[in-house]
């Protein structure tokens, strides 16, 4: 599976025509790798809890997902400092990246 397209400034990935905030590229690689492992562990825990009907476990695992995403910079305060607004979860055609996306003539990979 190919990596999803990234906006020219690296702030977002594009999945199914929607912008998703990318991880903070300024994180040290070792820390980023650790946080990604925590995120994947938490996501697996969500799946396990859902399959077993463990509602409390699912809530706890979702909280762990949120914590990891905050630490990665994918949620919470933006990691860039130029004052540009956050466009996370926005349809790309309704964003400041619309012209760039149209120039790509591409749809996001599935």
Secondary structure, 3 states (H helix, E strand, C coil): CCCCEECCCCCEEEECCEEEECCCCCCCHHHHHHHHHHHHHHHHHHHHHHHHCCHHHHHHHHHHHHHHHHHHCCCCCCCCCCCCCCCCCCEHHHCCCHHHHHHHCCCCCC
